[in-house]
Amino acid sequence: MNDINPQIIELLVLRATEGLSDAQARALKLLLKEHDFEDTTELDLAAAAAANACALRGAAQQEDAPEHLQDKLKQDADRFFNGQRVVAFKPKPLPREDSSFNWGWATAAMLAVAMFVTNNVDFGSEATLESQRDELIARSNTTVIDWGKPDDPAYANVTGNVVWNDDLQQGYMLLSNMPVNDPASTQYQLWVVDSDRDANPVDGGVFDIPAGETMVIIPINAKLEVSGPEAFAITREKPGGVVVSKGPLLVVAAV
């Protein structure tokens, strides 16, 4: 099977379960077109099923999770891969000897279920994030901005960069030697400066730096659409982040 961009799966699951913003919808349309996939209603049905199975798997991993949840997850996986031939992704037709033998074009959402069930792929893993980041860098209109030299001595050794693509509203932070935080007391928060939007920077999401990690890749989760951001800045806030930060700015990448 051809490699499926994990962002397609993420956006499909989000559309099926919560809905997409205008920017996310445009990004999904662009990605589907780029991979020659036809957008059908089956995509949402399959993605929702994948999300449900993944949620069940997460619950089943809890120490005191009831046994029936683990059984339910296994049953879902068996049903999707042994009993159904749903083809939600429909690439441009290719010649084939047996047109009914189409499992090779199984849906990305069903692939997501398989990968979660078998633990073959972790969408949050550094390896996956690194490949997604590399793919984004290879795209046209992607900007790469290095972090500037921090003023705070505690962050003096921090290096890395920010990768951002306006068309996809997607980006990643690469951070090396970022001090560890205790999520119970503080979390880091990214801010995206877009002067065309309003006076306040856009919340880019909160994140943590775990102990023992010298280099991390963090996806940017901009809460609003931004266009041509002028800078990215990191602050340290209370758990869950804040709506408006009082600073100080710990690490900054400016265009």
KEKE-3310 file (N, C-alpha, C; in steps of 0.2 Angstrom, whole numbers, plus 5000, padded with zeros to 4 digits):
npx = (5004:5002:5011:5002:4998:5000:4993:4982:4974:4972:4965:4953:4948:4946:4936:4926:4922:4923:4922:4929:4939:4938:4951:4957:4949:4952:4965:4964:4957:4966:4977:4970:4968:4981:4986:4978:4966:4948:4936:4924:4908:4910:4922:4921:4913:4922:4933:4927:4924:4937:4942:4934:4938:4951:4950:4944:4955:4964:4957:4957:4970:4972:4975:4965:4955:4940:4938:4929:4931:4943:4940:4930:4938:4946:4937:4931:4943:4944:4932:4933:4944:4943:4930:4924:4924:4926:4929:4935:4944:4947:4958:4964:4959:4968:4975:4971:4971:4961:4947:4939:4947:4952:4959:4971:4969:4963:4955:4962:4958:4954:4967:4973:4966:4972:4985:4985:4980:4989:5001:5010:5013:5016:5007:5011:5025:5042:5049:5039:5034:5046:5047:5035:5038:5049:5043:5035:5044:5049:5039:5033:5032:5034:5041:5056:5062:5075:5077:5080:5095:5092:5088:5087:5097:5094:5090:5099:5106:5097:5092:5087:5073:5058:5046:5034:5019:5009:4998:4994:4992:5000:5013:5029:5039:5056:5066:5080:5089:5080:5074:5068:5051:5039:5024:5013:5014:5019:5017:5024:5020:5016:5016:5010:5014:5004:5002:4992:4981:4976:4980:4984:4995:4992:4987:4997:4997:4999:5013:5025:5041:5049:5059:5075:5075:5084:5081:5067:5052:5038:5022:5013:4999:4989:4976:4969:4967:4982:4992:5006:5015:5024:5033:5037:5035:5039:5032:5031:5019:5004:4997:4989:4989:4986:4975:4979:4996:5007:5021:5038:5045:5053:5060:5062:5058:5060:5055)
npy = (4994:5011:5024:5033:5050:5055:5066:5067:5057:5061:5073:5069:5061:5071:5079:5070:5068:5080:5091:5103:5118:5132:5134:5121:5113:5117:5113:5099:5097:5100:5091:5079:5080:5081:5068:5061:5057:5053:5063:5056:5052:5040:5042:5049:5041:5030:5036:5040:5028:5023:5032:5029:5016:5018:5026:5017:5008:5016:5017:5004:5002:5007:5003:4997:4995:4988:4971:4969:4980:4978:4967:4972:4980:4972:4965:4975:4977:4965:4964:4975:4972:4959:4956:4966:4975:4989:5003:5018:5028:5033:5031:5037:5027:5011:4999:4983:4965:4958:4966:4966:4963:4973:4976:4982:4996:5000:5010:5025:5027:5015:5009:5016:5011:4998:5001:5006:4996:4985:4991:4995:5008:5023:5038:5049:5048:5052:5048:5048:5061:5068:5064:5069:5082:5084:5082:5093:5103:5101:5106:5118:5136:5134:5140:5141:5145:5150:5148:5162:5169:5166:5177:5174:5166:5153:5147:5148:5139:5134:5128:5126:5127:5134:5127:5132:5132:5142:5139:5126:5128:5123:5117:5115:5114:5113:5109:5110:5105:5111:5117:5105:5104:5104:5097:5098:5109:5120:5124:5125:5137:5141:5155:5164:5177:5187:5201:5206:5201:5204:5214:5205:5190:5174:5159:5146:5133:5122:5114:5101:5097:5083:5074:5069:5071:5077:5083:5088:5087:5097:5098:5112:5120:5130:5141:5149:5155:5160:5171:5173:5174:5184:5181:5168:5164:5158:5155:5152:5145:5143:5127:5120:5132:5150:5163:5176:5181:5186:5186:5182:5182:5167:5160:5165:5165:5175:5182)
npz = (5000:4996:5005:5018:5021:5037:5042:5034:5040:5053:5051:5044:5054:5064:5057:5056:5069:5077:5068:5056:5055:5044:5038:5041:5034:5021:5020:5021:5009:5000:5003:5000:4986:4982:4984:4976:4980:4981:4989:4999:5007:5014:5019:5031:5039:5040:5046:5058:5064:5066:5075:5086:5089:5092:5103:5112:5113:5120:5132:5136:5139:5152:5169:5177:5167:5161:5156:5145:5137:5131:5123:5115:5107:5100:5093:5085:5077:5070:5063:5054:5046:5042:5039:5031:5016:5014:5004:5006:5002:4986:4974:4958:4945:4942:4931:4934:4936:4943:4947:4958:4969:4979:4991:4993:4992:5004:5016:5023:5036:5041:5040:5050:5062:5061:5063:5076:5084:5082:5087:5078:5073:5080:5081:5088:5089:5089:5077:5068:5068:5064:5051:5046:5048:5039:5027:5026:5026:5013:5005:4994:4998:5012:5027:5036:5051:5062:5080:5090:5099:5116:5129:5143:5154:5158:5147:5138:5130:5121:5105:5088:5077:5069:5058:5046:5037:5027:5018:5022:5035:5045:5056:5064:5079:5082:5095:5104:5119:5128:5143:5155:5160:5174:5172:5181:5187:5179:5161:5145:5132:5116:5105:5092:5082:5073:5065:5056:5061:5075:5090:5099:5101:5093:5100:5101:5106:5120:5128:5134:5140:5142:5154:5151:5137:5124:5112:5104:5094:5091:5087:5080:5086:5081:5087:5079:5062:5054:5044:5036:5047:5059:5069:5081:5098:5114:5130:5148:5157:5168:5171:5157:5150:5145:5141:5137:5138:5150:5149:5154:5137:5132:5122:5106:5088:5075:5060)
capx = (5000:5006:5011:4997:5000:4996:4989:4975:4970:4970:4960:4947:4945:4943:4930:4920:4921:4922:4921:4935:4939:4939:4958:4958:4945:4956:4971:4962:4955:4973:4980:4967:4969:4988:4987:4973:4960:4942:4932:4917:4905:4912:4928:4919:4911:4927:4937:4924:4925:4944:4943:4931:4942:4957:4948:4943:4961:4967:4954:4959:4977:4972:4976:4959:4950:4936:4940:4925:4933:4948:4937:4927:4943:4948:4931:4931:4948:4943:4927:4935:4949:4941:4923:4922:4928:4924:4935:4933:4948:4946:4963:4963:4959:4974:4974:4972:4968:4955:4944:4936:4953:4954:4961:4977:4967:4959:4955:4967:4956:4955:4974:4974:4964:4977:4992:4984:4979:4995:5006:5015:5014:5013:5007:5014:5032:5047:5051:5033:5034:5051:5045:5030:5041:5053:5039:5032:5050:5050:5034:5034:5029:5036:5046:5060:5065:5079:5076:5086:5098:5088:5091:5087:5102:5092:5088:5104:5108:5092:5093:5082:5069:5051:5044:5027:5016:5003:4993:4991:4991:5003:5020:5032:5044:5061:5069:5086:5092:5075:5074:5062:5045:5034:5017:5009:5015:5019:5018:5026:5015:5018:5012:5011:5013:5002:5000:4986:4975:4974:4985:4987:4997:4988:4989:4999:4996:5004:5017:5029:5048:5050:5065:5079:5074:5088:5079:5060:5048:5032:5017:5010:4992:4987:4969:4966:4971:4987:4994:5012:5017:5031:5037:5035:5038:5037:5032:5030:5012:5001:4995:4983:4990:4983:4972:4984:5002:5011:5028:5042:5047:5059:5063:5059:5060:5057:5056)
capy = (5000:5018:5028:5038:5055:5054:5072:5066:5053:5066:5078:5065:5059:5077:5081:5065:5068:5087:5096:5106:5125:5133:5132:5114:5110:5119:5109:5092:5096:5101:5085:5073:5081:5080:5061:5058:5053:5056:5064:5053:5051:5034:5044:5051:5035:5026:5039:5040:5021:5023:5036:5025:5010:5021:5028:5011:5005:5020:5015:4997:5002:5008:4997:4994:4995:4982:4967:4969:4985:4975:4962:4976:4983:4966:4963:4980:4977:4959:4966:4980:4969:4952:4955:4971:4978:4996:5007:5025:5032:5030:5034:5037:5019:5008:4993:4977:4959:4957:4972:4965:4962:4980:4978:4986:5003:5001:5016:5027:5027:5008:5008:5019:5006:4993:5003:5007:4990:4981:4995:4996:5015:5028:5044:5054:5046:5057:5046:5050:5069:5070:5063:5074:5089:5084:5082:5100:5107:5100:5109:5125:5141:5133:5144:5138:5151:5148:5152:5167:5168:5168:5182:5171:5162:5146:5145:5150:5133:5131:5129:5123:5131:5133:5126:5134:5133:5145:5135:5120:5130:5117:5119:5111:5117:5109:5112:5106:5108:5115:5115:5101:5107:5099:5099:5099:5116:5124:5121:5129:5139:5144:5161:5166:5184:5189:5208:5207:5198:5209:5216:5199:5184:5168:5154:5140:5127:5121:5108:5099:5094:5077:5073:5064:5072:5083:5086:5087:5090:5099:5101:5119:5120:5137:5141:5154:5155:5165:5172:5176:5175:5188:5178:5163:5165:5153:5157:5147:5147:5138:5121:5122:5139:5156:5167:5182:5180:5192:5185:5184:5178:5163:5158:5168:5165:5180:5182)
capz = (5000:4996:5012:5018:5025:5044:5043:5031:5044:5058:5048:5043:5061:5067:5053:5058:5076:5080:5063:5054:5054:5037:5037:5041:5028:5015:5021:5020:5002:4996:5004:4996:4979:4981:4985:4971:4984:4980:4995:4999:5013:5017:5023:5038:5042:5042:5051:5065:5067:5068:5081:5091:5090:5095:5110:5115:5114:5125:5138:5137:5142:5159:5173:5179:5162:5161:5151:5139:5132:5127:5119:5110:5102:5096:5088:5080:5072:5066:5059:5049:5042:5040:5037:5027:5010:5012:5001:5006:4998:4979:4970:4951:4944:4939:4928:4938:4933:4947:4950:4965:4974:4980:4998:4992:4992:5010:5018:5028:5043:5043:5042:5057:5067:5061:5066:5083:5087:5082:5089:5073:5072:5085:5077:5092:5090:5086:5071:5064:5068:5060:5044:5044:5047:5033:5021:5026:5023:5006:5001:4992:5003:5019:5030:5041:5055:5068:5086:5091:5105:5122:5134:5149:5155:5159:5140:5133:5126:5117:5098:5084:5072:5068:5052:5045:5030:5027:5014:5026:5042:5048:5057:5069:5082:5084:5101:5107:5125:5131:5150:5157:5165:5178:5169:5187:5190:5173:5154:5140:5128:5110:5103:5085:5081:5066:5066:5052:5064:5080:5094:5103:5097:5092:5105:5097:5110:5126:5127:5139:5138:5147:5156:5147:5130:5122:5106:5103:5089:5094:5082:5081:5086:5081:5088:5074:5056:5053:5038:5036:5054:5059:5074:5086:5104:5119:5137:5153:5160:5172:5167:5152:5146:5147:5135:5136:5142:5153:5148:5148:5131:5134:5116:5100:5082:5071:5053)
cpx = (5004:5006:5005:4999:4996:4991:4982:4971:4968:4965:4953:4944:4942:4937:4924:4918:4919:4920:4928:4934:4939:4946:4959:4955:4949:4962:4969:4960:4962:4976:4977:4968:4976:4989:4982:4968:4954:4938:4925:4914:4908:4919:4926:4917:4917:4932:4934:4925:4932:4945:4940:4935:4949:4956:4947:4950:4965:4964:4956:4966:4977:4972:4970:4953:4946:4938:4936:4927:4939:4945:4934:4932:4945:4943:4931:4937:4947:4937:4929:4940:4948:4934:4920:4927:4926:4930:4933:4937:4948:4951:4961:4964:4966:4972:4975:4968:4961:4952:4941:4941:4956:4957:4967:4975:4962:4960:4960:4965:4956:4962:4976:4972:4969:4983:4991:4984:4985:5001:5012:5018:5012:5013:5010:5022:5036:5049:5045:5033:5040:5050:5040:5033:5046:5049:5036:5038:5050:5045:5036:5030:5030:5042:5049:5063:5069:5077:5082:5089:5094:5092:5092:5092:5100:5090:5093:5107:5103:5093:5087:5079:5062:5050:5036:5025:5010:4997:4990:4989:4994:5010:5022:5038:5050:5065:5074:5088:5087:5074:5067:5057:5042:5027:5012:5009:5015:5019:5021:5020:5018:5014:5015:5009:5011:4998:4994:4980:4972:4981:4988:4989:4992:4991:4991:4999:5001:5008:5022:5036:5049:5057:5069:5079:5079:5085:5071:5057:5041:5027:5014:5003:4989:4979:4965:4970:4975:4989:5001:5015:5024:5035:5033:5038:5035:5038:5031:5024:5010:4998:4989:4984:4985:4980:4977:4990:5005:5019:5031:5043:5053:5063:5059:5062:5056:5059:5061)
cpy = (5006:5021:5033:5044:5055:5060:5071:5062:5057:5071:5075:5063:5065:5079:5076:5066:5075:5092:5100:5114:5126:5132:5125:5110:5111:5114:5102:5092:5096:5094:5079:5074:5079:5072:5057:5054:5057:5057:5061:5053:5046:5036:5045:5045:5031:5029:5039:5033:5020:5026:5032:5020:5013:5023:5022:5008:5009:5018:5008:4997:5004:5002:4994:4994:4988:4978:4967:4975:4982:4970:4966:4978:4978:4965:4968:4979:4971:4961:4970:4976:4962:4952:4960:4973:4985:5000:5014:5029:5029:5034:5034:5029:5017:5002:4987:4971:4957:4963:4972:4965:4969:4982:4982:4994:5004:5008:5018:5026:5019:5006:5011:5014:5001:4995:5004:5001:4985:4985:4996:5003:5019:5035:5050:5053:5051:5055:5049:5058:5071:5069:5068:5081:5089:5085:5089:5104:5107:5103:5116:5130:5139:5137:5141:5144:5148:5152:5156:5165:5170:5173:5179:5166:5154:5143:5146:5145:5131:5133:5126:5128:5130:5132:5128:5134:5136:5142:5130:5122:5125:5119:5114:5115:5112:5112:5107:5109:5113:5113:5111:5105:5102:5101:5100:5106:5121:5120:5127:5131:5143:5150:5163:5173:5185:5196:5210:5205:5203:5210:5210:5193:5179:5163:5148:5133:5126:5114:5107:5096:5089:5077:5068:5066:5078:5086:5084:5090:5091:5101:5108:5118:5127:5137:5145:5153:5161:5165:5176:5178:5179:5185:5173:5164:5160:5156:5151:5149:5142:5132:5122:5128:5144:5159:5172:5181:5186:5191:5182:5180:5174:5162:5161:5167:5170:5180:5188)
cpz = (5000:5003:5012:5023:5032:5045:5040:5036:5050:5057:5047:5050:5064:5064:5055:5065:5079:5074:5062:5054:5046:5034:5036:5035:5021:5014:5019:5012:4998:4997:5000:4989:4978:4980:4980:4974:4983:4987:4995:5006:5017:5021:5030:5042:5045:5047:5058:5068:5069:5074:5087:5093:5094:5102:5114:5117:5120:5132:5140:5140:5149:5163:5175:5174:5162:5155:5144:5134:5128:5121:5113:5105:5097:5091:5083:5074:5067:5061:5053:5044:5039:5037:5032:5021:5008:5009:5001:5002:4991:4974:4962:4949:4940:4936:4933:4935:4937:4950:4956:4970:4975:4987:4998:4993:4998:5012:5023:5035:5045:5044:5049:5062:5067:5065:5074:5087:5088:5085:5084:5072:5077:5082:5081:5092:5087:5079:5066:5063:5064:5053:5042:5043:5041:5027:5021:5024:5016:5002:4999:4998:5010:5021:5036:5045:5061:5074:5087:5098:5111:5126:5141:5150:5155:5152:5135:5128:5121:5110:5094:5079:5072:5060:5051:5038:5030:5024:5018:5033:5047:5050:5063:5072:5084:5089:5104:5114:5129:5138:5151:5161:5168:5176:5175:5189:5184:5166:5150:5135:5122:5108:5096:5083:5073:5067:5062:5056:5070:5084:5098:5099:5097:5096:5100:5100:5115:5125:5133:5136:5144:5149:5152:5139:5128:5116:5105:5097:5091:5088:5084:5081:5086:5082:5083:5068:5056:5046:5038:5043:5054:5064:5078:5092:5109:5126:5141:5157:5165:5168:5163:5148:5148:5140:5132:5140:5144:5152:5154:5142:5132:5128:5110:5093:5078:5064:5051)
residu = (MET:ASN:ASP:ILE:ASN:PRO:GLN:ILE:ILE:GLU:LEU:LEU:VAL:LEU:ARG:ALA:THR:GLU:GLY:LEU:SER:ASP:ALA:GLN:ALA:ARG:ALA:LEU:LYS:LEU:LEU:LEU:LYS:GLU:HIS:ASP:PHE:GLU:ASP:THR:THR:GLU:LEU:ASP:LEU:ALA:ALA:ALA:ALA:ALA:ALA:ASN:ALA:CYS:ALA:LEU:ARG:GLY:ALA:ALA:GLN:GLN:GLU:ASP:ALA:PRO:GLU:HIS:LEU:GLN:ASP:LYS:LEU:LYS:GLN:ASP:ALA:ASP:ARG:PHE:PHE:ASN:GLY:GLN:ARG:VAL:VAL:ALA:PHE:LYS:PRO:LYS:PRO:LEU:PRO:ARG:GLU:ASP:SER:SER:PHE:ASN:TRP:GLY:TRP:ALA:THR:ALA:ALA:MET:LEU:ALA:VAL:ALA:MET:PHE:VAL:THR:ASN:ASN:VAL:ASP:PHE:GLY:SER:GLU:ALA:THR:LEU:GLU:SER:GLN:ARG:ASP:GLU:LEU:ILE:ALA:ARG:SER:ASN:THR:THR:VAL:ILE:ASP:TRP:GLY:LYS:PRO:ASP:ASP:PRO:ALA:TYR:ALA:ASN:VAL:THR:GLY:ASN:VAL:VAL:TRP:ASN:ASP:ASP:LEU:GLN:GLN:GLY:TYR:MET:LEU:LEU:SER:ASN:MET:PRO:VAL:ASN:ASP:PRO:ALA:SER:THR:GLN:TYR:GLN:LEU:TRP:VAL:VAL:ASP:SER:ASP:ARG:ASP:ALA:ASN:PRO:VAL:ASP:GLY:GLY:VAL:PHE:ASP:ILE:PRO:ALA:GLY:GLU:THR:MET:VAL:ILE:ILE:PRO:ILE:ASN:ALA:LYS:LEU:GLU:VAL:SER:GLY:PRO:GLU:ALA:PHE:ALA:ILE:THR:ARG:GLU:LYS:PRO:GLY:GLY:VAL:VAL:VAL:SER:LYS:GLY:PRO:LEU:LEU:VAL:VAL:ALA:ALA:VAL)
# end
